[in-house]
Amino acid sequence: MNGTKLYQKLAIVPIVALCLAVAGCNKQADNGTITPTTTANTSTTTTTGKNTTLNYSKNSPLDTSNMFTQTDLTQTVDTTNAKKITLEDGKDVTIDAPGTYVITGTAKNSTVIVNASADAEVHLVFDNVSITNTNKPTVYAVNAKNVYVTTTQNSTNNLKVTGEFTEDDGNDINAVIFAKTNITLNGLGTLNIDSSANGVASNSDLKITGGIYNVNTIKHGFKALNSIRVADGTFNINATKDGFHSENEDDLTTGYVYIAGGNFTINSEDDGIQGTSITEIDGGTFDINAVEGIEGTYVQINDGTIKIYATDDGINASEKATNYDVQIEINGGNLDITMAEGDTDALDANGTLTINGGY
C-alpha cells in the first residue's frame, strides 16, 4: 500500500469512464502398477469437437495470439483408438508413451503418472474418476511435451489429497495435480479438487480452456512457475493463499497470469489473482473476496465484469519483477471494488495509474 492515495492518483490521469464502488480391461503388473491396454471401442466418451473461441486484446503487453493451441481449445477428444484404464486401490498407473488414455474408476492411494519422452503429447480423458490419496498427487506429470486432462461431458471427477505430501527426490510435488511440464485442463465435465496443499501446480505453463472447477485448498488454488493462462471455464475457489498464483524467481519475464474469459468465484485469504510479472484480464466475470483482489507488477484490465471485496487493496501493482514498470492500466471492463475500512485503496499503483476506459 505504498504510494499516494487513490484520489491523488486519479487527478493526474485521463479518465474516460470509471465506476468504483466504495461499498474395464486392465492388466495388473506385479509391481503395484496398472498397465494400460488398448480398447477397441470407447465411443461412449467421444463427442463431436467443441472449441473455445477467443478475442484477443490489441493492447496486451503479452503475445496473446500464441497463448493457446487448437488442441488446448478443443473441449472433446476422439477416443476411438484410446487405451482404457480402470483405477484400483493402491496401484499407480504409469503412462510412458504418447497417445490418448481414458481413465475411469474409484481408487485410494493411486496416482496417474505420466513419464514419457520429451516430445510426447499425452491426453488423459477423465470419465467419472474418483481418487483419494493420503500423501501424493492424484496426477503426476513427470515428463512429456504437453499433458492434457480433459473431463468428459457431464462427468463428475473427484480428486483429493488429505495429508502431508511426500517429496520426490527432495522436490516438492505438493498439489493434487502436479506437473513438471506443460499441462492443459479442459473439457465439458466437472473437476472437484480438495487439497491439503495446492490444487493444481505446474513447473512450466498451466492452461485452462474449459470445464467446471470446484477447488478447496490450504495453499494456492492454481499455481505455475512460467504462466497461468485461462481461456474459459467456471471456477469456484476457496484458498488459504492465492486463488491463482504464477511466480518464477529465476526468470522474471515469466510468472504471469493471462485471463481471456470464464466465470470466477474466488474466496482467498491472500490474493485472488497474482502474476508476479504481469496480470492481464481480457474478459470474464469475477467475484473476488480476498485480502487483495488482483495483483502484479504490471496489471492490465482490458475487459470483463470484475467485482472485488478486499480487506487491503482492490487492485495492487507493486514491484515483484524488475524488468516491468510498476503500473495499473485500465482500458475497459466494468469494475466494482469495495474495500474494508482502514489504510486501503481501490487502485494502488505504487507507480503509474492509467485509465483509458471502463466503467
C-alpha positions in Angstrom: 0.0 0.0 0.0 2.9 2.3 -0.5 2.5 5.4 -2.6 -0.2 8.1 -2.9 -3.8 7.7 -2.2 -6.4 6.8 -4.8 -7.9 10.2 -5.1 -4.5 11.8 -5.7 -3.6 9.3 -8.4 -6.8 9.9 -10.3 -6.1 13.6 -10.6 -3.1 13.0 -12.8 -4.5 10.6 -15.4 -7.2 11.0 -18.1 -10.5 9.3 -17.2 -12.8 8.2 -20.0 -15.2 6.4 -17.6 -14.7 4.7 -14.3 -17.2 3.5 -11.7 -15.6 2.3 -8.4 -18.0 1.4 -5.6 -16.7 2.1 -2.1 -19.3 -0.2 -0.7 -12.8 -52.1 -17.8 -9.9 -54.0 -19.4 -6.7 -53.7 -17.4 -3.7 -56.0 -16.8 -2.2 -55.8 -13.3 1.6 -55.7 -13.1 3.4 -57.4 -10.2 5.0 -54.1 -9.0 1.8 -52.5 -7.9 1.0 -50.7 -11.1 -1.7 -50.9 -13.7 -0.7 -51.3 -17.3 -2.9 -49.5 -19.9 -4.5 -51.8 -22.5 -6.0 -50.8 -25.9 -9.8 -50.8 -26.0 -11.4 -51.3 -29.4 -14.3 -49.0 -28.8 -14.7 -46.2 -26.3 -17.2 -44.2 -28.3 -19.3 -43.5 -25.2 -16.7 -40.9 -24.2 -16.4 -39.4 -27.7 -18.4 -36.4 -28.8 -18.1 -34.0 -31.6 -15.5 -31.4 -31.2 -16.3 -28.2 -29.4 -13.8 -25.3 -29.5 -13.4 -22.3 -27.3 -13.0 -19.1 -29.3 -11.1 -16.0 -28.2 -11.0 -12.3 -28.8 -7.5 -11.0 -28.1 -6.7 -7.5 -26.9 -4.6 -5.3 -29.1 -3.3 -3.5 -26.1 -1.6 -6.5 -24.4 2.0 -6.4 -23.1 2.0 -10.2 -23.9 1.9 -12.0 -27.2 -1.6 -13.2 -26.6 -2.1 -14.6 -30.1 0.1 -17.6 -29.1 -1.4 -18.3 -25.7 -3.4 -21.4 -26.7 -3.1 -24.0 -29.4 -6.1 -25.6 -31.2 -5.6 -28.7 -29.1 -5.8 -26.6 -25.9 -9.1 -25.1 -27.1 -10.8 -28.3 -28.2 -13.0 -29.5 -25.4 -13.6 -33.1 -26.5 -11.3 -35.9 -27.6 -11.7 -38.7 -30.2 -11.2 -41.8 -28.1 -11.9 -44.4 -30.8 -8.3 -45.7 -30.6 -7.6 -44.7 -27.0 -6.3 -47.0 -24.3 -8.6 -47.5 -21.3 -7.6 -47.6 -17.7 -9.7 -48.5 -14.7 -8.2 -47.4 -11.4 -7.7 -49.7 -8.4 -6.8 -49.1 -4.8 -3.1 -48.9 -4.1 -2.0 -49.2 -7.7 -0.3 -46.5 -9.6 -0.8 -46.1 -13.4 2.4 -45.2 -15.4 2.0 -43.9 -18.9 5.3 -43.8 -20.8 4.1 -43.4 -24.4 2.2 -40.6 -26.3 -1.5 -41.1 -27.0 -4.9 -40.8 -25.5 -5.9 -42.6 -22.3 -9.4 -42.9 -20.9 -9.4 -43.0 -17.1 -12.3 -44.4 -15.1 -13.0 -45.8 -11.7 -12.6 -45.1 -8.0 -9.4 -45.6 -6.0 -7.5 -44.8 -2.9 -3.7 -44.1 -2.9 -3.4 -44.3 -6.6 -1.5 -41.9 -8.9 -1.7 -41.5 -12.6 1.9 -40.9 -13.6 3.0 -39.6 -17.0 6.7 -40.2 -17.7 7.1 -40.2 -21.5 9.6 -38.8 -23.9 10.3 -35.1 -24.1 8.3 -34.7 -27.4 5.3 -36.8 -26.3 1.7 -35.5 -26.4 -0.3 -37.3 -23.7 -4.0 -36.9 -23.4 -5.8 -38.1 -20.2 -9.6 -38.3 -20.5 -11.3 -38.3 -17.1 -14.7 -40.1 -17.2 -16.2 -40.0 -13.7 -12.9 -40.5 -11.9 -12.5 -40.5 -8.1 -9.1 -40.6 -6.4 -8.4 -40.1 -2.7 -4.7 -40.1 -1.7 -3.0 -39.6 1.7 0.3 -38.1 0.7 0.9 -37.9 -3.1 -0.7 -36.3 -6.1 -3.5 -37.9 -7.9 -1.9 -36.9 -11.2 1.8 -36.5 -11.6 3.2 -35.4 -14.9 6.9 -36.1 -14.7 7.9 -35.8 -18.4 6.2 -35.1 -21.7 6.0 -32.1 -24.1 2.4 -31.5 -23.2 -0.1 -33.2 -20.9 -3.9 -32.7 -21.3 -6.5 -33.5 -18.7 -10.0 -33.5 -20.3 -13.2 -34.1 -18.5 -16.0 -35.9 -20.5 -19.3 -34.2 -21.0 -21.5 -34.2 -17.8 -18.9 -36.2 -15.8 -18.1 -35.6 -12.2 -14.5 -36.2 -11.2 -13.3 -36.0 -7.6 -9.6 -35.7 -6.7 -8.5 -35.4 -3.1 -5.3 -35.4 -1.0 -5.8 -35.5 2.7 -2.4 -35.5 4.4 1.1 -34.0 4.1 2.6 -34.5 0.7 5.8 -36.6 0.4 8.7 -35.1 -1.6 10.0 -36.7 -4.7 13.9 -36.8 -4.6 13.8 -33.7 -2.4 11.4 -31.8 -4.7 8.0 -30.6 -3.6 5.2 -32.1 -5.5 2.5 -30.7 -3.2 -0.6 -30.4 -5.4 -3.5 -32.7 -6.2 -2.5 -32.4 -9.9 1.3 -31.7 -10.2 3.1 -31.3 -13.5 6.8 -30.7 -14.1 5.9 -29.9 -17.7 3.2 -28.0 -19.6 -0.3 -29.1 -18.6 -3.8 -28.1 -20.0 -7.1 -28.6 -18.3 -10.2 -28.6 -20.4 -13.4 -30.5 -21.2 -17.2 -30.4 -20.6 -17.3 -32.0 -17.1 -16.6 -31.1 -13.5 -13.4 -31.5 -11.6 -13.7 -31.3 -7.8 -10.3 -30.8 -6.1 -9.6 -30.9 -2.3 -6.1 -30.4 -1.2 -4.0 -30.2 2.0 -1.6 -28.0 0.0 -2.1 -26.7 -3.6 -4.8 -27.6 -6.0 -3.1 -27.7 -9.4 0.5 -26.8 -10.0 2.9 -26.7 -12.9 6.6 -26.1 -13.1 6.0 -24.7 -16.6 2.8 -23.4 -18.2 -0.7 -24.2 -16.8 -3.6 -23.6 -19.3 -7.3 -23.9 -18.6 -9.7 -23.6 -21.5 -13.0 -25.2 -20.3 -14.7 -27.2 -17.7 -16.1 -26.6 -14.2 -13.6 -26.5 -11.3 -14.5 -26.6 -7.6 -11.3 -26.2 -5.7 -10.7 -26.1 -1.9 -7.0 -25.8 -0.8 -4.8 -25.0 2.1 -2.4 -23.2 -0.2 -2.9 -21.9 -3.7 -5.8 -23.0 -5.9 -3.8 -22.9 -9.2 -0.1 -22.3 -9.3 2.5 -22.2 -12.0 6.1 -21.1 -12.5 6.0 -19.7 -16.0 2.4 -18.8 -16.6 -1.3 -19.4 -15.9 -3.4 -19.0 -19.0 -7.2 -19.2 -18.8 -9.4 -19.1 -21.9 -12.7 -20.2 -20.3 -14.2 -22.3 -17.6 -16.2 -22.0 -14.4 -14.2 -21.6 -11.2 -15.3 -21.8 -7.6 -12.1 -21.5 -5.5 -11.6 -21.4 -1.7 -7.9 -20.9 -1.0 -5.9 -20.1 2.1 -3.3 -18.5 -0.1 -3.9 -17.2 -3.6 -6.7 -18.3 -6.0 -4.3 -18.1 -9.0 -0.6 -17.6 -8.4 2.2 -17.5 -11.0 5.8 -16.8 -10.0 9.3 -17.6 -11.3 12.2 -16.1 -9.4 14.7 -17.5 -11.9 13.1 -15.8 -15.0 11.3 -12.6 -14.3 10.0 -12.4 -17.9 7.6 -15.2 -16.9 5.4 -15.6 -13.9 2.4 -14.1 -15.4 -1.4 -14.7 -15.4 -3.5 -14.2 -18.5 -7.3 -14.5 -18.5 -9.3 -14.2 -21.6 -12.7 -15.3 -20.2 -14.5 -17.5 -17.7 -16.6 -17.2 -14.6 -14.7 -16.9 -11.4 -15.8 -17.0 -7.7 -12.7 -16.7 -5.6 -12.5 -16.6 -1.8 -8.9 -16.2 -0.8 -7.1 -15.4 2.4 -4.4 -13.7 0.4 -4.6 -12.6 -3.2 -7.4 -13.5 -5.5 -5.2 -13.4 -8.6 -1.5 -12.8 -8.7 1.0 -12.8 -11.5 4.3 -11.5 -10.2 5.3 -10.0 -13.5 2.1 -9.3 -15.5 -1.6 -9.9 -14.7 -3.8 -9.3 -17.7 -7.5 -9.7 -17.9 -9.2 -9.5 -21.3 -12.6 -10.8 -20.3 -14.6 -12.9 -17.8 -16.9 -12.4 -14.9 -15.2 -12.2 -11.5 -16.5 -12.2 -7.9 -13.4 -12.0 -5.7 -13.3 -11.8 -1.9 -9.7 -11.6 -0.7 -7.1 -9.6 1.1 -6.0 -8.1 -2.3 -8.1 -8.8 -5.3 -5.8 -8.6 -8.3 -2.0 -8.1 -8.0 1.1 -7.9 -10.2 3.9 -5.7 -11.2 2.0 -4.7 -14.3 -1.7 -5.1 -14.1 -3.8 -4.5 -17.3 -7.6 -4.7 -17.4 -9.0 -4.7 -21.0 -12.5 -6.1 -20.5 -14.6 -8.2 -18.1 -17.0 -7.7 -15.3 -15.0 -7.5 -12.1 -16.4 -7.3 -8.6 -13.9 -7.2 -5.7 -14.2 -7.1 -1.9 -10.8 -6.5 -0.4 -9.6 -6.2 3.1 -6.5 -4.4 1.8 -6.3 -3.2 -1.8 -8.7 -4.0 -4.6 -6.1 -3.9 -7.4 -2.4 -3.6 -6.5 0.6 -3.0 -8.6 3.9 -3.4 -6.8 7.5 -4.3 -7.9 7.9 -8.0 -7.9 9.6 -8.3 -11.4 12.2 -5.6 -12.0 12.0 -5.8 -15.8 8.5 -4.4 -15.9 7.3 -0.9 -14.9 5.0 -0.8 -11.9 1.7 0.2 -13.2 -2.1 -0.3 -13.4 -3.6 0.2 -16.8 -7.4 0.0 -17.3 -8.6 0.1 -20.9 -12.1 -1.3 -20.5 -14.3 -3.5 -18.4 -16.8 -2.9 -15.5 -15.1 -2.6 -12.1 -17.0 -2.7 -8.8 -14.5 -2.5 -5.9 -15.3 -2.4 -2.2 -12.6 -2.1 0.4 -12.6 -2.7 4.2 -12.1 0.3 6.5 -8.6 1.4 7.2 -5.5 2.1 5.1 -6.9 0.5 1.9 -7.2 1.5 -1.7 -9.4 0.5 -4.6 -6.5 1.0 -7.0 -3.0 1.1 -5.5 -0.5 1.6 -8.4 2.8 2.3 -6.5 3.9 3.7 -9.8 1.8 4.7 -12.8 -2.0 4.5 -13.0 -3.6 5.0 -16.4 -7.3 4.8 -17.1 -8.3 4.9 -20.8 -11.7 3.3 -20.5 -14.0 1.2 -18.4 -16.9 1.7 -16.0 
